[in-house]
Amino acid sequence: MSAATASEIEHSTTGIVCGRIADYSQMVRPRIIVMSAAAIVSGFVLASTERVDWARAAVSVPAICFLVAASSVLNQVWEAGSDRFMRRTVGRPLASGRVSAVEGIFLGCLLSGLGAWALWYCANPITSISALLTMLTYVCVYTPMKRWTAFCTTVGAIPGAMPPVLGWFAAGGQPGIECLALFAVFFVWQFPHFLAIGWIYRDEYEAAGLKMLPSFHDGGRRTSQIALVYALAFVPVTWLPRLAGLAGEGYLAASLILSLGYLWLTLRFFIERSDRRARQLMAGSLICLPILLGCLLLDFLRLTA
């Protein structure tokens, strides 16, 4: 074999490996991983009343993220067919055929198995079981429901609200009013956010046969009404961490300002059901929650210092 041929084979192999890594990275959806990790760390810190066990966190947070990643991968295996009907998903590795369904299933099972095993032995069984059930709810309940009922959004909000609770459990926190308060904040926040996304991509969802909105043919009236109801509920729900003793008056003031801002963006979408208002609501939701979480952590650390 000539040196030139060997070099070509090496470059070809390198290209294949790099391409596969890029495909796997796309399949696990890094942005969701980052957002989930922030929520997990927050729950972990809030449950650490004496000191933060960073050694446990260093294992627990990635392990939970493995299960979050597995949810995304297995969801894409299930929805490879419908993803081909939507412009924003047609280029996904499974939808485009760059990665096979068997390979996707193997990756998803590997990630979930490693994550659950690490949590069982390095954190505690309740975190492992809860994280695994969260993943199964997302993949086996929420994902198929998207084809036959708009109630899927409510079911999907359950695993979406679990990351801070899983972080709470991983730190040794017990089920109680505190983790319920964290769950409620994340649960209610999701509805205006995802309904705005559903409205923006309504034509694609309808073409793919996914029932992500309560109605596709009423000009967004019911969608905006439901979003507004949850945005109104979000205002008092953000007070729950304060009532649960996780924060003080500083957080309460911040939560009021942020939740009212979220409500204002949702009200504008309710009045003017346009893609522009929906995109503003979606962007605002992605600003609101991280800042709210940051204020909660800062106030908690201030109180426990």
C-alpha positions as CSV (number, residue, x, y, z in Angstrom):
1,M,0.0,0.0,0.0
2,S,1.4,3.4,-1.0
3,A,1.8,6.2,1.5
4,A,-0.8,8.2,-0.5
5,T,-3.4,5.5,-0.3
6,A,-2.7,5.0,3.5
7,S,-3.1,8.7,4.0
8,E,-6.4,8.7,2.1
9,I,-7.7,5.8,4.2
10,E,-6.7,7.6,7.4
11,H,-8.4,10.8,6.4
12,S,-11.5,8.9,5.3
13,T,-11.7,7.0,8.6
14,T,-11.2,10.2,10.5
15,G,-14.0,11.9,8.6
16,I,-16.3,9.0,9.3
17,V,-15.5,9.1,13.0
18,C,-15.9,12.8,13.2
19,G,-19.2,12.7,11.3
20,R,-20.6,10.0,13.7
21,I,-19.5,12.0,16.7
22,A,-21.3,15.1,15.2
23,D,-24.4,13.0,14.6
24,Y,-24.4,11.6,18.2
25,S,-23.9,15.1,19.5
26,Q,-26.9,16.4,17.5
27,M,-29.0,13.5,18.7
28,V,-28.5,14.2,22.4
29,R,-29.5,17.8,21.9
30,P,-26.8,19.7,23.8
31,R,-28.9,22.8,24.5
32,I,-31.4,20.7,26.4
33,I,-28.6,19.0,28.2
34,V,-27.1,22.4,29.3
35,M,-30.5,23.7,30.5
36,S,-31.2,20.4,32.3
37,A,-27.8,20.4,34.0
38,A,-28.4,23.9,35.3
39,A,-31.7,22.8,36.8
40,I,-30.2,19.6,38.3
41,V,-27.3,21.5,39.9
42,S,-29.8,24.0,41.3
43,G,-31.9,21.3,42.9
44,F,-28.7,19.6,44.2
45,V,-27.5,22.8,45.9
46,L,-30.9,23.7,47.3
47,A,-31.0,20.3,49.0
48,S,-27.5,20.7,50.5
49,T,-28.4,22.6,53.7
50,E,-25.0,22.0,55.3
51,R,-22.4,21.7,52.5
52,V,-22.5,20.8,48.9
53,D,-21.0,17.4,48.2
54,W,-19.3,18.3,44.9
55,A,-17.8,14.8,44.5
56,R,-21.3,13.3,44.5
57,A,-22.5,16.1,42.2
58,A,-19.7,15.5,39.8
59,V,-21.1,12.0,39.2
60,S,-24.8,12.6,39.7
61,V,-25.3,15.6,37.4
62,P,-23.7,13.9,34.3
63,A,-25.5,10.6,35.1
64,I,-28.9,12.4,35.1
65,C,-27.9,14.1,31.9
66,F,-27.2,10.7,30.4
67,L,-30.8,9.9,31.0
68,V,-32.0,13.2,29.6
69,A,-29.8,12.5,26.5
70,A,-31.3,9.0,26.2
71,S,-34.8,10.6,26.2
72,S,-33.9,12.7,23.2
73,V,-32.2,9.9,21.3
74,L,-35.1,7.4,21.8
75,N,-37.6,10.1,21.1
76,Q,-35.9,10.7,17.7
77,V,-35.9,6.9,17.0
78,W,-39.7,6.9,17.6
79,E,-40.3,10.0,15.5
80,A,-37.9,9.5,12.6
81,G,-40.8,9.1,10.2
82,S,-42.7,12.3,11.3
83,D,-39.4,14.3,11.5
84,R,-39.1,13.9,7.8
85,F,-42.2,16.1,7.3
86,M,-40.8,19.1,9.2
87,R,-38.2,21.4,7.9
88,R,-36.6,22.0,11.3
89,T,-36.1,18.2,12.0
90,V,-35.7,16.7,8.5
91,G,-31.9,17.0,8.8
92,R,-31.7,15.0,12.1
93,P,-29.4,12.0,11.9
94,L,-32.2,9.4,12.2
95,A,-34.7,11.2,10.0
96,S,-32.1,11.6,7.3
97,G,-30.9,8.0,7.5
98,R,-27.3,8.9,8.6
99,V,-27.9,6.9,11.7
100,S,-30.0,3.7,11.8
101,A,-32.8,3.0,14.2
102,V,-30.9,0.0,15.7
103,E,-27.9,2.3,16.3
104,G,-30.1,4.9,17.9
105,I,-31.8,2.4,20.2
106,F,-28.4,1.0,21.2
107,L,-27.1,4.5,22.0
108,G,-30.3,5.4,24.0
109,C,-30.2,2.2,26.0
110,L,-26.5,2.5,26.7
111,L,-26.9,6.1,28.0
112,S,-29.9,5.3,30.1
113,G,-28.3,2.1,31.5
114,L,-25.0,3.9,32.4
115,G,-26.9,6.8,33.9
116,A,-29.2,4.7,36.0
117,W,-26.3,2.5,37.2
118,A,-24.1,5.4,38.2
119,L,-27.0,7.0,40.1
120,W,-27.8,3.8,42.0
121,Y,-24.3,3.3,43.2
122,C,-23.0,6.8,43.5
123,A,-26.0,8.7,44.6
124,N,-29.0,6.7,45.9
125,P,-31.7,4.3,44.5
126,I,-34.5,6.9,44.6
127,T,-32.7,9.1,42.2
128,S,-31.9,6.2,39.9
129,I,-35.4,5.0,39.8
130,S,-36.9,8.4,39.5
131,A,-34.6,9.4,36.6
132,L,-35.4,6.1,34.8
133,L,-39.1,6.6,35.2
134,T,-38.8,10.1,34.0
135,M,-37.0,9.0,30.9
136,L,-39.6,6.2,30.3
137,T,-42.5,8.7,30.7
138,Y,-41.0,10.9,28.1
139,V,-40.3,8.2,25.6
140,C,-43.0,5.7,26.1
141,V,-46.0,7.9,27.1
142,Y,-45.4,11.5,25.9
143,T,-43.9,10.6,22.5
144,P,-46.7,8.3,21.3
145,M,-49.4,10.6,22.7
146,K,-48.3,13.4,20.4
147,R,-50.0,11.5,17.5
148,W,-53.5,11.3,19.1
149,T,-54.1,14.0,21.7
150,A,-53.0,17.6,22.5
151,F,-53.0,16.4,26.2
152,C,-49.5,15.2,25.4
153,T,-48.2,18.6,26.3
154,T,-49.4,18.2,29.9
155,V,-47.9,14.7,30.1
156,G,-44.6,15.9,28.6
157,A,-44.4,18.7,31.1
158,I,-44.0,16.1,33.9
159,P,-40.6,14.8,32.8
160,G,-39.7,18.4,31.8
161,A,-40.2,19.5,35.4
162,M,-38.2,16.7,36.9
163,P,-34.5,17.9,36.6
164,P,-34.4,20.0,39.7
165,V,-36.3,17.3,41.6
166,L,-33.7,14.7,40.5
167,G,-30.9,17.1,41.6
168,W,-32.7,17.4,45.0
169,F,-32.9,13.6,45.4
170,A,-29.3,13.1,44.2
171,A,-28.1,15.4,47.1
172,G,-29.9,13.3,49.6
173,G,-33.0,15.5,49.8
174,Q,-36.3,13.7,50.6
175,P,-39.7,14.0,48.9
176,G,-41.5,17.0,50.5
177,I,-42.9,20.5,50.0
178,E,-39.5,21.9,48.8
179,C,-39.0,19.6,45.8
180,L,-42.8,19.9,45.0
181,A,-42.3,23.7,44.9
182,L,-39.4,23.3,42.4
183,F,-41.5,20.9,40.3
184,A,-44.4,23.2,40.2
185,V,-42.4,26.2,39.0
186,F,-40.9,24.2,36.1
187,F,-44.1,22.4,35.3
188,V,-46.2,25.6,34.9
189,W,-43.5,27.6,33.1
190,Q,-43.5,25.1,30.3
191,F,-47.0,25.7,28.9
192,P,-46.7,29.2,27.5
193,H,-43.2,28.3,26.3
194,F,-44.2,25.1,24.4
195,L,-47.5,26.5,23.2
196,A,-45.6,29.4,21.6
197,I,-43.3,26.9,19.9
198,G,-46.3,24.8,18.8
199,W,-47.9,27.9,17.2
200,I,-44.7,28.9,15.4
201,Y,-44.3,25.4,13.8
202,R,-48.0,24.7,13.6
203,D,-48.0,23.9,9.9
204,E,-45.1,21.5,10.2
205,Y,-46.7,19.7,13.2
206,E,-50.0,19.4,11.4
207,A,-48.2,18.0,8.3
208,A,-46.4,15.5,10.5
209,G,-49.6,14.4,12.2
210,L,-48.5,15.6,15.6
211,K,-51.2,17.1,17.8
212,M,-49.1,19.7,19.7
213,L,-51.8,22.3,19.8
214,P,-55.4,22.2,21.2
215,S,-56.6,23.3,17.8
216,F,-54.9,24.0,14.5
217,H,-57.8,25.7,12.8
218,D,-59.1,28.5,15.2
219,G,-56.4,31.1,14.5
220,G,-54.6,30.2,17.8
221,R,-57.5,31.3,20.0
222,R,-57.6,28.2,22.2
223,T,-53.8,28.0,22.2
224,S,-53.4,31.6,23.4
225,Q,-56.1,31.2,26.0
226,I,-54.4,28.1,27.6
227,A,-51.1,29.9,27.5
228,L,-52.5,32.9,29.3
229,V,-54.2,30.7,32.0
230,Y,-50.8,29.1,32.8
231,A,-49.0,32.4,32.7
232,L,-51.4,33.8,35.2
233,A,-50.9,30.7,37.4
234,F,-47.1,31.1,37.0
235,V,-47.2,34.3,39.1
236,P,-48.3,32.7,42.4
237,V,-46.5,29.4,41.6
238,T,-43.2,31.2,41.6
239,W,-43.8,32.2,45.2
240,L,-43.8,28.5,46.3
241,P,-40.0,28.2,46.9
242,R,-40.3,31.2,49.2
243,L,-43.2,29.6,51.1
244,A,-41.3,26.3,51.3
245,G,-38.4,28.1,53.0
246,L,-35.9,27.9,50.2
247,A,-35.5,31.6,49.8
248,G,-36.3,35.0,51.2
249,E,-37.8,38.3,50.3
250,G,-35.2,39.0,47.7
251,Y,-36.3,36.0,45.6
252,L,-39.9,36.9,46.2
253,A,-39.4,40.3,44.7
254,A,-37.5,38.9,41.7
255,S,-40.0,36.2,41.1
256,L,-42.8,38.8,41.0
257,I,-41.0,41.0,38.4
258,L,-40.1,38.0,36.2
259,S,-43.4,36.3,36.3
260,L,-45.3,39.5,35.5
261,G,-42.9,40.0,32.6
262,Y,-43.7,36.5,31.4
263,L,-47.4,37.2,31.8
264,W,-47.1,40.4,29.8
265,L,-45.4,38.6,26.9
266,T,-48.2,35.9,27.0
267,L,-50.9,38.5,27.1
268,R,-49.4,40.2,24.0
269,F,-49.6,36.8,22.2
270,F,-53.2,36.4,23.4
271,I,-54.1,39.8,21.9
272,E,-52.1,39.4,18.7
273,R,-51.8,35.8,17.7
274,S,-48.8,36.2,15.3
275,D,-45.5,34.4,14.8
276,R,-43.7,37.5,15.9
277,R,-45.5,37.6,19.3
278,A,-45.0,33.8,19.7
279,R,-41.3,34.2,19.0
280,Q,-41.0,37.0,21.6
281,L,-42.8,34.8,24.1
282,M,-40.5,31.9,23.4
283,A,-37.4,34.1,23.8
284,G,-38.8,35.7,26.9
285,S,-39.5,32.3,28.5
286,L,-35.9,31.2,27.9
287,I,-34.7,34.4,29.7
288,C,-37.2,34.2,32.5
289,L,-36.5,30.8,33.9
290,P,-32.7,30.9,34.2
291,I,-32.8,34.3,35.8
292,L,-35.5,33.1,38.2
293,L,-33.4,30.0,39.1
294,G,-30.3,32.2,39.6
295,C,-32.2,34.5,41.9
296,L,-33.5,31.5,43.9
297,L,-30.0,30.1,44.3
298,L,-28.4,33.4,45.3
299,D,-31.1,34.1,47.9
300,F,-30.8,30.5,49.2
301,L,-27.0,30.9,49.5
302,R,-27.4,34.2,51.2
303,L,-29.7,32.7,53.8
304,T,-27.5,29.7,54.5
305,A,-24.2,31.6,54.6
